[in-house]
Amino acid sequence: MSRTCQVTGRRPGFGHHVSHSHRRTNRRFGVNVQRKRYWVPSLGRHVALRVSARGIKVIDVRGIDAVVAQIIRREGRI
């Protein structure tokens, strides 16, 4: 499974390593994805999400119920 945040949709970015001689080689900028478990009162159960650090902050601001409802509408599942 790719390192994708389920809340924000963030995916890895791509770019180049640039050496001292300015020679470029490909690299990948990963997303800081964590697996976190949240208690969702509306579902009455725990939900495990793969969320980035920014996604965790979004959940803190909006609330887990609103975020889970948005994920269900978008993906059709959790």
GITAZI-V360942 format. One record per helix or strand of 3 or more residues. SS is the DSSP state (A for helix, B for strand). FROM is the first residue (numbers start at 1). LEN is the number of residues. Records with the same first field share a line. If there is no record, write none. Layout:
BEGIN
SS->FROM-LEN  FROM-LEN
END
This chain:
BEGIN
B->13-6  24-6  33-8  45-8
A->53-10  64-12
END
